[in-house]
Amino acid sequence: MSTPRFLVTREIPEPGPSILKGAGDVVIKDGMSAHELREAVTSGEYDVVLPQVSDKFDAELLAQAKIRGIANYAVGYNNIDVAAAADHGIAVGNTPDVLNDATANTAMLLLLGAARRAHEASEYLREGKFTGIGPNLLVGQDITGATLGIAGMGRIGKAMAHRALGFEMTVIFTQRPPEDRPVSEDELGDLAGRVTQVPWDELIETSDYISLHVPLTEDTTHLINAEVLRRMKSTAVLVNTARGPVVDENALVRALRDREIFAAGLDVFENEPHLAEGLADLPNAFLLPHVGSAEVGSRSGMARKAAENAVAMARGETPPYEVTP
């Protein structure tokens, strides 16, 4: 058997590179354009690709691909047409369970920052406008005692619920909006009796904060649209650490500009790395550059799992963290 060749589309932290180098030859790029990725994947030079979530593998590319597997460096995999990959015998893997806490930490950071106007306060101070404390200076929204609505009570949603309860918030949730399914106490685990499942319509209209933790699917694309934004409280804060297209970003810009809602905290964007026109200019938009998992332990854990997937794929084995249609 020839030595496996791995293509890493952007440098990843250890122990990922060491694991790959112990199993074969490794080429690490500093990012790749769609054209460069297509040429590499169809060249026959590589056995497995370890891409970022920004690297797209659609049905057309996968039909021409000459690779054994795609070891995504992400827990999400909406950048890959998994069904098409399976049709062409290409294995797909992801990196689950290593970024739950990091992403929930970021969601809580965005909630707090947007509610308490952290971006505005920092700019106010840095611009030399601060002349002393004032009773009406940069007053934000209450957090303790407020209601947090969680859209998607999966692993990250549960981690977010734990953090919110620590701030003495009331937590309600819809399991998989816009539809829903009953969630048992066993599934909720230690959150049973501490959080309340409600219909999506009720969550929209009664939450002081809405935090999005749903996967990107056809049903969740633009889950937050102009109609939903109009139905939210005028004092509400929207938080998104899920996927950018879950929110209609242009509609959000209008809602923030017209003060239909109080603020938004975003770590993901509809057309990354580009922002909707006007979003960056809004003082009530607290924005981060997709750093939800950017903690040392999470990023190294992702690298390890992605590399383990890649090595298994190169050997013709089922990857330990396989994704199937």
N, C-alpha and C positions, 0 to 999 in steps of 0.2 A: 504493500500500500504506500502511495506517495505521501510525502509530508504535507499535512493540511496547511492551507493558506487562509489567513483571517484578514479581513478588511475592517478597520475601525474608522468610522467616518469623521470622528472628532476625538481628540485625546480624552481619555478617561482616567480616573485615579486608580492607584493601587488598591487591592491586589489584582485588578483586572488584567493589566498588561503582562504581569509575571505569570499568571495562570495560562494566558494564551501563548506566551513564548515557551512555556514548558511543554506545550502540545504541538507546536508547529511554527510556521513563519508568520510574522505579523507585520502588516502595513498600517500605519496610523497617519491619518490625514488631519489637517487643520480645517475641517469643514469641507463640504463638497457641494457643488451646484447640482441641480437636477440632471443636467447633461453629463457631468462627470460621474455621477452615481450610476446613470443608465449605462454608460460605456463600461464602467467597472463590473457591474452586475451581469452584463451580457457578454463579457469578454472570455469567460471560462477560466480566468486566472485565479479566482477565489472560490473557496468552498463555503465559507460562512461570512456574512456581513453583520457587523455589530453597529447599528445605526442609532441616531438620535430620533426623538419623536418628530422632529421637523423634517426628517428624510422620508419622502413619500414612496410607497410601493403599491401602485395601483394595478388593476388587472392586466392592463396592456404591458406594463413593465414585467410583471411576474410571468406572463406568457413567453417572454423572450429571455428570462433570467436563466443563467447557468450556474446556479448555486444550490447548496443543500439546505441552507437554513438562514433565518434572520433572527438574531438574538437582540431584541430591542432593549436599548438602555433606557427603560421607562417601565412603569407599571401599566400605563395606558398603551393602547396599540391601535388607535384610530388612524394612524398613519399607514397601516398595512391592511390590504384587502385579504383578510385571513382565509376566507372561503376560496379565493382565487389561488392563494399560496397552496392550500391543501389540494386543490385540483391538479396542481403541477408538481406535487410531491415535495414541496418546500416546507420544512418545519419552521414554526414560529414560537418564540419564547419571550417572556417579559420578566419583570423583577418585582414580584409582589411582596408585601408585608415588610418592606424595609424603610418606607417613607411615610408611613401612617402618622407617626408622631410629628415628624418634621413639617408635613403639610398642614396638619391641624394647628401646630404652633404658628405657622404663617397665616392661616385663616384667622386665628385669634389676634395676631398682630394687626392684620388688616381691619378687623372689627374694631379693635380699640383705637387704632390710629384714625380711622375714618370717623368714628363716633366723637372722639375728643379733638378732632381737627389738627392732628399732629403735623401734617404737611404744611398747613397754613401757619401754624405756630412757629415751626422751624424757619420758614421763609420770612415771617414777620421779624423774628429775632435776627436772622442773618442780614436782613436788609437795613438794620439799624433803627427800626421803628419802635422798639420797646423802650418806653420811658418810665415804666413802673406798673405795678399791678393795678388792675381796675376791675370793678364788679361785673362789668359786661364784656370783658376782654376774652374773645375767642371761646365763648361758652359752647359746650358740646352737649351731646345726648347722654341721658342716664344709661348705665349698664347694669348695675346691681338692681335686681327686681324686674328687669325688662324681659321680654319674651323673645327667645331665639327660635326661629323656624329653620330646621335643617332639611334640605332637599337631598335625599339619598342617605339612608342610615346604614351605610356599609362600614368598612373598617375605619376609614378616615372620618366619616360622619359620626361614628361612635366616639372616636378620639376627641372630636370637636365638642361633642356633648359633655364629656367628662370635664373639659376645660371650662365650658360655660357654667356648669353646675358649681365649679369652684368659685365663680364670680357671683354665685347666688342668683343666676338667671333661671327663668322658667323655660324649659326646653320642650318644644313640640316638633313633630317631624312627619314627613310624607316619605314613604319608603322608596318609591320609584315614580315620581311625577312625570307626566301629568296624570297618568293612571296610578293605581296603588294596589297593594296586596296586604292582607293582614300579617302582622309580625307578632310571633309568639313571645312569651316571656323568656322561654329558653333561648331564643335567638337574640334577644336583647341582653341576656346575661345579667351582669350587675347593674345595668341601667333599668331593669324591670322595676316598675313602680316609681321611677324617678323622671321618666320622660313620657310624653303622651302622643300617640299617633292620631293625626287629624287628616281630613281630606285636603287636597291641594288648594282648593278654593279658600278654605278656612285659613290655611297657613299664610296664603298671600295677604289676606285682608287683616289678620290679627297680629302678625309678627312685627316686632320692633326692629328686628334684624333677620335677614334671610341669608343663610350660608349654603352655597351650592357644592354638592359632593356627588354628582351623578356622572356616569360615563357619557361620552359623546356618542349618541345614536341618532337615527332619523327622528325618533320621537322627542329627544331632548335638544335637538338643534333649535335655537331661538326659543327655548323653554321660557326664558325671560324676554318678553317682547313688549311692544308699546302698550298693549292692553293690560298685561300683568303689571307693568310699572304704574299705570294710572290707578290700578286697584290697590296698590300698596299704600301704607300710611305716608303722609307727607313728611313725617319725622323718621321714616324707616331708612335703614342702611343695608345695602346689598353687598355681599362678599362673594367673590368667585375665585376659587383655587382649583376648579375642576378642569374644564377646557373652555377656551375662549368662545367658540361658536355656540355655547349654551346660552349666551347672552347676545341679543341683537344690539351690537355696540352703538350703531347710529341712533337707535331708539333711546339707549341709555344716555347718550350725550344730550339729547333733547330733554330727557326727564331731569337730568342734573342741572342743566342750564335753566330750565323753567321751574326748578325747585319742586317738581312733582314728588321727589324723594329727597331726603336730607343729604345723603352722601353714598359713595360706593368705594369699596376697597377691592382692587383687582390685581391678581398676579398673572393672569392669563388673558389673551386678547384674540379677537376673532380672526385677524389676519396677521399673526405674528411674523416678523417683528414690527409690523406697521400698526399704528394706532388709528382709530377712526378720527376723522378730521374734527378738531376742537377738543378732543378728550384731554390731551396733555395741558390745555390751557385752563381747565376747570379747577378752581380751588377746592371744590368738594369731591374731587376724584383723587383718592390715595392710591398710587400706582407703584407696583414693583415689577421688575423685569423677569418674570417666570423663575423665581428662586425658591419656590415652595419646598423643594427637597434639598436645598443647599445647606445642609449640615454635614459635618465631616463623616459621621457614622452612617448617615443615610446614603451619601454619595459613594462611599467605599463599599457599602453593602450592595448597592445597585451594580457596581462594577464587578463584584464577585459573582453575583447571580447571573449577570449577562455573560460573563466569561465561562462560567460553568455550563450554561446553556449552549454556548458556541462550541465548546470542546465536545460535548455530547453529540451535537449535530454533525460535527466533522467526522466523528467515529461511527456515524450511522445509528446512533442510539437515540432513544426518546429523551428530549431535554427535561431536566428536573422541574422546570417551571414552564411547561408547555401551554400554549394557547391554541385552542381548536375552534372551528366554526360553531 
